Amino acid sequence: MYKKVHFRLSMLFTAVSTLILAVMSGIYLYMNYKSLTENALLGFRSDINTFAANFEGNTTVSHDWMKSLQTNYEYEFFVYDNGVPFRFTHDTKNKEQWEFADRLHEYAQRNIEIQPDSYTAKHKEFTYKEKSGSCHVSLIVMPTAKGSCEIYVVHSLKGIYAQFRSLIIHFSQIIIVTAVILYIFSRFYTKKLIAPIRESQEKQSRFIAAASHEIRNPVNTILSALDAMEKCDDMQRPEFADIAKKEGHRLARLTSDLLTLARSDNHAFNANLGSAELDTLLIDCYEAFTAAAAQKNISLKIELPEGTVNAENIDGERIRQVISILLDNAISYTEAGGSVILKCNETSKAHIIEVIDNGIGISDEDKPHIFDRFYRADKARESKSHFGLGLCIAKELVELHHGMITVKDTKGSGTTFSVSLKK
C-alpha cells in the first residue's frame, strides 16, 4: 500500500510542479515572442521613416541607389513604377521572389489605401501572411512626373520565428530535465514525508496484535476455568472460581490501561492542575506498597527533604498513578531480600522523584524501548501481572505535566527511574 502511495505522491508532486513550470515558461515565451515582434516592428518603422525621408530628397529612384539600400539593410525592396515592376526588381530577384512581389502587389492594391500626394512620400505598414510565413511590409508611395512610384519594403519574420522555435526547444529540454530531477527529489521527499505515517501505522498494528494477544490469554483462562467448574466436584469449584476471578481482575486492569492510552492518543487526558504536597503524596504511595514489599521480604524505604514539599501546577492523582506504577515495577522485579527506595529532592528549577531498586535491572539494549507499548524485557516476560503498558502510561502522564521521566542503572545493580517536574 505504501509503495503505491509513495509512487502516486511522487507523480502528483512532479506533475503539479512540472505543470506550474510549463505554464510559467509558456507565459514567459509568449511575452518574449510579443516583445520580439513589437521590437522588430518598431525598428522596421524607424527605418521606414528614414527611407521615406531619403526618397523625398531624390527626384529619381536609380538602380544603384536601391541596390545600395538592399545591401546595407536586411530588407527586400520591390519597386513598381505606375503598377509596372521596376527593372531593379527583375535584375536582383529570382522567379520565386518575382511571384511573391506580384502577390504582395495584388494584395496591397485590394486592401491598402494610401491617398497620393503631389509633394511628399507617404507610407503605410502592415503584416502580410502566407503559408510560408509572415512578414512586415511597408508600402511607400512617392509622386513622380508621370504618376507615382510604389516601393515595397519587406522584413521577413522567419528569423524571429527561428529564434522563437529555438527558445521553445531549449525550454522544452529544460522542463523535461527538471521534471526528471523533480521526480527524483519527490521520491526522496515523499518517502520522508510518509515515513512517520508508516511508522505510526506499524506501531498501531503491533499495538492491536499485542493487545489481542494479552486479552486472549486471560479470556482463555477464564473460559477454561468455567469449563472445568462444570465438570469438577463441589470441592474443586472454589479453586477454579478463584482462578477465573483473578483473571477477570487482570483483564479489567488491562482494559483500564488500554482506555488510558486511548484517551492519551485522542488528547483526552484531563489534568486538574493545582498545588499539592509532594511529601504527603509520596508517603501515601509508600504506605500503599508497604504490605506488597513485606510479602516479598523487600526493604521499602522513603527519603524526603526536611519540611513540606509544595508543588504547583500538578495533578496529584496523576502523579500518584506514576509513582504507583514505578513502585509496582520495582517491587515486582526485585528479588527477595532486595531493597526499594522512594526518594524526593528538588533543585532550583524542578522537583525530582526517584524510585531506586537493586533488582534484576534493565539491559542497555532494552532501555530505549521500555516506554513502548506492550514492551517487556526478556526477564520480565513471564510475569502475568504486567502487560508492558505501565511505563508507557507513566511517560504519558509525566509529559502531560511537561515533565520528563528517565531511567538509568543503579550503582551496583538494579534500576533507577527519575521523574522531573518543573516548578
N, C-alpha and C positions, 0 to 999 in steps of 0.2 A: 504494500500500500504506500509506504513512504517513498519508494523508488518512483512510483507514478506521480505522487505529489511533488517530489523533487524535480522530476522532468517537466511537469506541467508548469510549475512556478518558474523554472528557468526559462522555458519557452515564452511564457507570458511576459516576464521581465524583459527578455530580449526583444520580443515583438513590439511591446509598447515603446521601449527605448529607441528601437530602430525606426518605428513609425514616426516618433517625435523628431528624430534626427532627419528622416526623409522629408517630413513636412517643412522643417526649418530650412533644409537645403533647397527644397523646391521654391520656397518664398525668396531665399537669397538669390537663386538663379533667375527667377522671374524679375526681381528688382535689378539684377545685374544686366539682364537682357534689355530691359527698358532703358537703363542708363546708357548702354552701348548704342542702342538705336537713336536715342534722343541726342546723345553727344555727336554721333555721326551726322544726324540731320542738322544740328546747329553748325557744325564745321562746314557741312555742304552749303548751307545758306550763306555763311560768311564768305566762302569762296565765290559763290554766285554773285554776291553783291560786288565783289572785286572784278569779276569777269564783265558784268554789266557796265561798270564804270569804264573799263578798258574798251569795250565795244563802242560806247558812245564817243570815245576820243578818236576812233578810227573811222574814216569815211568809207573804207573798203575792208572786206574780210579776205585776206590773202591766204593762199595755200601754206606758205611758210610760217605765217603767224599762228595759224591754227595748229600746225604740226608742233611748233614750239610749246604751245599751251598743253597739248596732249602729252608731250614728253615731260613737262615739269609737274603735271598733276596726274593722279591716279584716276582720271575720269575718261570716259569715252565721249567724243564730240561728233554729232551728226548735224550737218548743215543742209538746209533746204532753202533755195532761192526761189521765192514765189511758187512754192509747192514742188519744185523740181530738185532732186538731190544735187548738191554741190559737188564739183569734181573732187574735192578733198575727201568726201565720203567714199567715192568709188576707188580712189587711189590708195587709201590707207586701210580699207576694211575688206574682210573676206565675204564670201557669199552668205554665210550664216549671219554675220553682222549686218549685211545689207537687208536681209529679210527681217531681222529684228528691228532695224531702223524703220522699215516700211510699216511694220505692225504698230510700232510706237507712234509713228506719224499719223496713221489712221485713227488710233485711239485718241490722240490729242485733238485731232480735228473734230471728233464726235463729242468729246467730254470736257475739253479745256477751253475756256473762253478768255481771251485777252483783248481788250479794246486797243487797237493800234493808235500810236501817237506819232505825229509828224516830226517830233524833235528828239524825243528820248526813247531809250530802250526800256522795255517792260519785261518782267519775268514772273513766272509762277511755278511753285514747286508742288509736286505731287508724288505719290507712290504708285509705281506700275508693277503689277504682278502677273507672272506667267507660271506655268508648271515647272519650268526650270529654275525659278526663284524670283525674288523681288528686288527692286532697285529704287533708289531715289532719283527723280528726274526733275530737271529744271528746264522749262521752255522759255527761252529768251527771244523776244520778238523786237527787232530793231528796224527802223524805217530806212528805205533806200530810195534812190532816184526813180527806180522803176517799180516800186511796190514795197515789199518787206522781205526781210531775211529771218528765217527761223533757225535757231541753234538749240539743239537738244543736248544737254549735258547730263550724262548718265553716271550715277555712282552705284555700282553693284554692291549688294549686301551679302554676297557669298562669303567674303572674308569674315564678316561679323557672325554669320551662321556657322562657319567652320570653327571660329573661336568659341562660340556658344556650345557647339557639339563637343568640343574638346573638354570644356568645363563639365558638361553633363557626364562624360565618360570618366573623368577624374573623380567627380563627386560620387558616382556610382561605385567606383572601385573603393573609395574611402568608406562608403556606407557598408559595403559587403565586408571589408576587413574589420570595421568597427563592430558589425553585428557578430562576427566570429569572436572577437575579443569580449564583447558584452556577454555572449553565451558562456564563454569560459569563466568569466568573472561571476556571472549569475549562478553557475553551478556551484562555485565555491561559496558564494554569499548565501544562497538559499539553503545549502547544506548546513551552514552555521545557524541560519535562521530557524530551521525546523528541528535542530538538534535538541533544544530544551523541550519542545513539544514531544519529540520522540522519546526522550528520557522520561518525561512525565508519564507518557502512556505506558512505557515499560514498567515504571515504578507502580503505576496503578494496576497493571496486570499481575505483577508479582504480589502486590498487596492483596488483591482479590484471591489469588491462588493460595497465599499463606493463610488468609482469614478463613477460607473454605476448609483448609486442612485443619486449622485449630478448632473450628466449630464442629467439624465432623467427629473428631476424637471424643469429646465429652458426650455428644449425641449418641454415638455408637455405644459408649459405655453405659449410658442411661438405658438405652433400649435393651442391651444385653442383661443389665441388672433386672429390669422389669420382666424380661422373658424368663430369667432364672427364678424370679419370685413366683411365677405362675406354676412352676414345676417343682419347687422345693417344698419341704415341710415347714411347719409353723416355727420351728426353732431357728431356721436359717433366714427367714424373711426379714427380720430386723437388720441383719448384716447387709443384705442386698439393698434394703431401703436406705441404709446409711450411705452406701456407695453411690446410689442414684442422687441422694440429697447433696453429697459433696460435689459431684459432677455438675449438678444443677447450679450450685453456688459458683462454681468455676465458670460455667457458661454465662451466668449473669454478670460476673466480673468482666469477662471478655467482651460481652455486649456493651457494657458501660464504657470500657476503654475505646471500643470502636466508635461509639457515639461521640465520645470526647474528641477523637481525632477528626470525625466527620464535621463537627462544629468548628474545629480549627481550620479545616480545609475551606469551609464556607465563610470563614471570618465571622463566625457567630459566637466566638468566645466573648463573654462579658466579664469585665474585671471591675469589681466595686472598689475602686481605689480610695484609700483614706489613710489614716495614721494607725499604726499598730505597734505593740510592744513585742519586739522580736525575741527578747529573752523569755517572756511568758509563753510565746508561741513554741519556742524550742523546748521548753520544759514540758509542755503538754505532749509534744511528739515523743520526747524521751520517756515519759511515763507510760504512753500508749504502747511502746515496744519493749518495756522492761520485762514483761512476762514472756514474750517470744524469745528474748535473748536468754533469759534464765532457763527456759525449757531446753535450749541447745547448749547450755553451760558456756555462754559467751558473756564476757565482761562488757557491759554497755556503760559508757561514761559521758558526761556532758561538761564542757568547759565554756564558761561565759565571762564576759568582762564585768568588772565591778559596776554596780549601778544599773539603772534602767536603760535598755537599748530601744530608743524610739525610732521608728522608720516611717517616712512619709511616702505617699503615693504608691502604696502596695495594697493588694487584696490578701488579707490574712489567710482566708480559707484556701486560696490558690497556692500560696507559699507553703501552707501546712501540707497540702497534697504533694508538692515537690519534695519536701523533707521526708514525708512518709514513704514515697517511692524509693528514695535513696537509702533510707534506713532499712526498708524491707529487703532491698537487694543486698545490702551489706551483711545483714544477719543471715540471709539465705545462702550466701556464697562464702561465708566464713565458717571454718570447721570448729568443732567443739574445743573449748579451751582458748579460743582466739579472743580478740577484743575489737570493739567498735567505738569510735569517739565521735560525738556530735559537738561541733565547735563553732563559736561565733566570735568574730572580731570585726573591726572597722578601720577604714582609712579615711583620709580627708574627703574622698570622693565617693566611697561605696561601703556598703555592708557586705561582709564576706561570711558565708555559711559553708562549713566543710563537714563532710562525712568521711571519716578515715577508718579503714579496716585493714587487718593483716591477713585477709583471706586468700583465696586462690589467685587473685589478680586477673588482669586482662592483658593479653599479649599485644605487642606493638602492631601486629597485623590486624587485630580486631578493633583497636581503638578508633580508627577513622569511621567505623561502621556501627558503633554501639548505639548511636542515636537514630539509626534507620529503623523503620517499622518491621517488626517481626524478626529482627536480627538478634541472634543469641550466639555468644561464643561457644565453641565446641564443648567446653567443660560444663556449660550451663544447660545444654540441650535436654538432659534427662530430667530436669526439674519440671514437674507438671504444674507448679504453682505460678510459673512465669511464662508469658506469651511473647516476650520481646517487644512489648508496647510501652512499658513503664518509662524508660528513659526518653523515648520519643515524646511522650506526653509531658514529662518534666521539662524537656527542652522547649516545647511549645509554650508552656506556662511561664517559664523564665523569660522567653523572648516577648511574651505579652507584656511584661513589665520593663521591656527594653534592657533587660539584663543579659548575663552570659553564664553559661554552665560549661565547665571544663573538667577533664579527667587527667590524672597523672598517677604514676606508680608511687605507692607508699614506700618510704625508706625501709629497706629490709625485704618486705613482701606485702602484697595487698594492693589496694586501690584507694585513691583519694579523689572524691568529687567535690568541686568548688562551685558555689553559686554566688555570683557577684550582682548585687542590686544597687543601682545608683541612688545616691542620697537626694 
